[in-house]
């Protein structure tokens, strides 16, 4: 990479997967249960960006106790390289690094305890927020509005652009139509569980995205505003997440997001001539088979005559799923409530968080005692 290419560091949190369904998994590049993203196994959260000085140094503060990794950005905010592991810092802790692939015997650039890098001569930068307060990344709220504003006029069902890619936000059995189409047709790409080897700069992410290439090239004279372009770039760079949480509302329905149960989904496959995997996993078929937003546009119906009983029965099943989603929204919709086991997991986690916060406060104030520690354990169900 030419010196001076990197202008900023993006700090991303990989949120731990806490939910669990009882349904068949989403079979991306590795199993997910419930389905979470096309490839990635974790929800993501962009914590912000920090500047990089002319000499390549950076010095910044991050929230404590987060599982975070760093991405190096160029002048357009596009990822040059990404950290493939992660780190964390406790409250008040200071960490330094000279590069993951530098010599283990090389210290940070200090001479007689005097900093010589530009960034270390000043106070740490505060992270610049990413378009508002930090929050778990949701494709439905961060990306689909951009597509609705700039793309849907030509790329909705029945429009000329839909012959190449459909970019509507209609809900499918797992995700949304636009999300599945962009991944399935190669407009975006990312990394799954591998490769394990060191990757050169700019070999994945926004720099290799067909979608970003088209938009930078002036596709159909479409000019996105700076924030909208940055939203697309950031989404691709953090490996194209979809759901902001691993908690789900349909634990018994494959792949944990589908409003139709296994029996109804299999029956739908029998009526339309598709197997269960073909109905659920769009990357193994012609596209998203189910459309719960506009059921009559479901691809699986195209093999049937609208006058046939099979068509009417199949359409009725999809409309059943539509009604179920309206009654019980899933995690990519407003009003989402997790199933009871996930709610119990959430409550258990909050109980631990409170005990941890109380213990840290006691440590800081020097008041931690054995009796207090015993009481804390009783609160989470452990007896002496």
N, C-alpha and C positions, 0 to 999 in steps of 0.2 A: 504494500500500500504506500503510495506516495506520501511523504511527510506533509502534514497539514491537512490531510483528507478528513480526519476525524474532528468534528466540531463539538460533539456533545455525547453524554452517556445517558442512555435510557435505563431506568431502574424498574424492573418488573418483579412482581411477587407471584410465585407459583403457589396457589392456594391448595392446601391438602384436601384429598378426596375423602369426604366424611360420610356421604350417603351410600345406600346400597339397595338395589332392587332384588326381587326374587325371580325376575323374568330372564329370558334369553338375552345374552349380551349383544351390544352393538359391535359387530366384527369389523372394525377398522384395521389399521396396522397394529394388531394386538387387541385383546378383549377389553371392553368397557362395560361396566354394569352398575348403573344404567348408562345408556349412551350419553356421551358428554360433548365430544368434538369429533371431527372427521378423523384426525390422527392423534392429536394431543391428549394426554391422560389427565390433565389438571385444568381447573378454572384458572384464569389469569387476572392480574390486577396491575395496571400501570401506575406506579407510585409517583413518577415524574421524571424530569431530565435535569442534568447538571452540565455546566459548561466545561469544555476541555481547552486548556491554555495552548499557546503557540508551540510550546515545547513538548506537548503531548501529555502533560500532567493534569490531574483532576483531584479535587478535594471537596467532599460533600458529606452532608449528614443524611442518614436514612432512618426510617422508623425502626425501633428496636423489635427484636423477636419476630421478624418476618423472614420467610424462606425466599431469598431474593437472588436475582442474577442480573448481569449487566449486558447492555448492547451498545456498540459503538456506532454513532450516527454521522453521516456526512452533512454537507451544507443544505441538502434538501430533506433532512430528517429521515433518510433511508438507512437501514442497517448495513454496515460494512462487515461487521463480525459480531457474533453472539457468544456469550459464555454458555457452555453446554452443561456445566455443573451449577451449583448454587452455594450461597453462604448466608450467614446471619450475624447480627451484632446484638449483644445484650445492652441494656440501658447503661449509658456512660462509657461503653467500651470503644476503643479506637483500634482500627485495623488498617494495615497498609499492605501494598502489593506492588511488585515490579513486573508482574506479568506471569501468567500461568506456565508459559513455556520458556521462561528465563531460567538461569542457573539457580539452583537451590542454595548456592554458596554466595550469591550476590545480595547485598543489603540494599535497602532503600537509599535513594540519593541524598544522604546526609553527610556533611563534613564537619567534624568536631561539634556534632549536635546542632549545627546550623543548617536549616533547609536551603537547598540550592535549586529545587524545582519551583517554577513560578506559582503553582497552585498552593504549595506548602508555605508560602510567605504571607498568606492571608487567612482570614477566617474561613471555615468551611462554607461552601455554597448551600443554600436551602434549595431543595428540589422544586423545579418549576412545575406546577400542576398540569396535568394533561386534560385540557378542556373541562375544567371544573374539579370538584372534590374527587379524591381517589375513590374508586368503587370497582367491584368485580366486573369484568368485561362481559357485556352481553351483546351478541351480534344483532339481536332484534332492536335494541335501543341505540347502539352506536353506529351500525353499518347500514341496516335496511333503510333508515331515513335518507341516507345519501343516495342510495339506489332509487328510492321513490322520487327524489327531487330531480335527479339528472338522467335516469336511465329507463324508468318504467314506461315512459311515453312510447318508446320504440320496442321495449323488451318485455312487454306483458303478453299473455296468451293471445293469440290471434294477430299480433302485430308482426311487422316484417322482421324486426330484430330477434323475435322469439325463435326464428328458424335456426339461429346460431346458439342463443342462450336465453333462458327465461329468468328474469330477475325480480319476480314478484315475491312478496313476503308471505305467501300462503303457507299454511302449516301442513307438514307431511307427517308420516308416521314417526319420524325421529327429530327432524329439524325444520327448516323452511325450504321452499323450492329454490330460491336464489342461492342459498348456502350450498345445497347439494349440487346444483348446476355448476357453480363456479369451481368447486373442487373436482367434480366428476369429469368436467370437460377441460381441465388443466389450465384454467385462467389464474389459479393460485396454486401454490405448492408449499410443502413443508417437510418436516422430519418427523418420523415416528419413533420407534424404540432404538433406532440406529441410523446411520452407521456409527461405529464406536470410534473410528479414527479421527484424527485432526483434519478439519475441513478448511480449505483456503478461503479468503475473504470473498464476499459477493457471489457465493455459489448457491445460495438459497435465500428465501425472503423476497422483499419487494424488488430487489435488483434483478431478479430472474422471473418476476411475475408478468405473465402475458397481459393481465388486466392493467397493471400500472404502465406497461410499455404502450398499450393502446391509448391510454388517457394522456400520457406525456406526448404522444405523437399526434394529438389533436383529433382523436376519433370522432368522426361526424361533427367536427367543430364544437364538441362539448368542452366547456371550460369550467372545471370545478373550482370553487373557492378554496383558499388555502387550508382552512380547517377540514373541509370535506376530504381533500386529497390526503391530508395528514391522518385522518381517521382510517382510510383505506390502507395506507402504507403501514401504519402501526399495527393494524389488525393482522396483516399478512406477516409482518416481521415477528410477531409474538406467536406465530404458528397457527393462525386462523381459528381461534376459539369460537364456540357458539354459546353454550350455556354458562351463566354466571355462577352456577352452583351444581354440586353433584347430588343434592337432594332431589327427590322426584315425587310425583303425585300418582303414578301408575305402576307400582312395584311388581304386579303380577302380569303385566302386559308387555310383550317384547317390543322394543328393547328398553322398557322402563319409562318410555315417553308416549307411547301409543295409547290413545283413548279407547281403542278397540281391544278386547281381550283376545287371547290366543285362539279360542274357538271361533269367534267372529272373523278374525283375520284369516284363519285357515279356510273357513267357509267362503270368504271373499275370493281367496285364491282359487278355490274349486270352481266358482261361478265364472271367473274371468280367465282361467287357464294359466294362472301363475302360481308358483310355489311360494311358501311362506318366506324363504329368504329373498326371493325376487320382489315380493311386495314390500319387505322391510328395508332391504339394502340396495339403494339406488345404484351403487357403483358396480353391482352385479347384473344390472338390467338396462333398460332403455332410458331410465330416468326415474324421478320420484313418482311412484305408482299411485299414491294416495294424495288427495287434496281435500283437507278438512275445512278449508276456508270457502272454497267453491267446489263442492263435491262433484258436480257434473263435468268438471275439467280434469278429473282423475284419469291418468293415462291408462290405467288398467281397464277402463270402460271402453276403450277404443276398439277392442276386439269383439264387442257385442253390438247387436242391432238394438237401437233404442226402443223398438217395438217388442222386443223379446222379454219374457218373464225373467230371464237371467239378468238382463240389464236392470230391470226395475228392482229386483232383489238386491243386486250388488250396490246400486245407488242408495237404496234404503239403509244398507249397512254403513256406508260411508257417512250418510246424514246422521246416523245414530252416533258415530264418532264425533261429528261436528257438534251435536247437541251435548254430548258428554263433556267436550272441551269448554263449552260455554258454561256448563254447570260447575265443572272443576278444572280451572285453568292449570296448565302445566308451567314449568319453570321459565319458559320463554314468553310468558304472557302476564299481563297485570292481574293481580288477585291470586297468584300462586300460593298454595298452602301445601307443604310436604305431607306425606302419609305419616301415620301415627308413629311408626318405628323411627323415622327420621326426626320427627318432633321430639321424641324421647332422647335421641342422640344429641340434638341441639341443646336440650335442657341440661343433659349431663355435661356437655362441653362448657356451658355457661357456669355451672356449679364449680367445675375445676378452675375456670378462669378467675372466679371470685376468690377462691381459696389461694390461688397463686398470687393474686394481687395483694391479698391480706398478708401473706407470708413475706412478700418482698417489702411491703411497708414496715413490717415488724423488724426485718433485717436492717433496713435503713435507719430505723429509730432505735435499734438495739434492744428491742423488747420481746424478741422471739423466745418462747419458753417451751419446755417439754409438754406441759399441760395444754398449752394452746395448740401445739402440733397434734396432740391426741384428739382434741376437739375437731380440728380440721378434717382429720381422717374419718371421724364418725359422720361428718356431714356428707361424705361421699360414699358411705356405706361400708366402711371398714371398721370392724370392732377390734378391740385390743386382743 
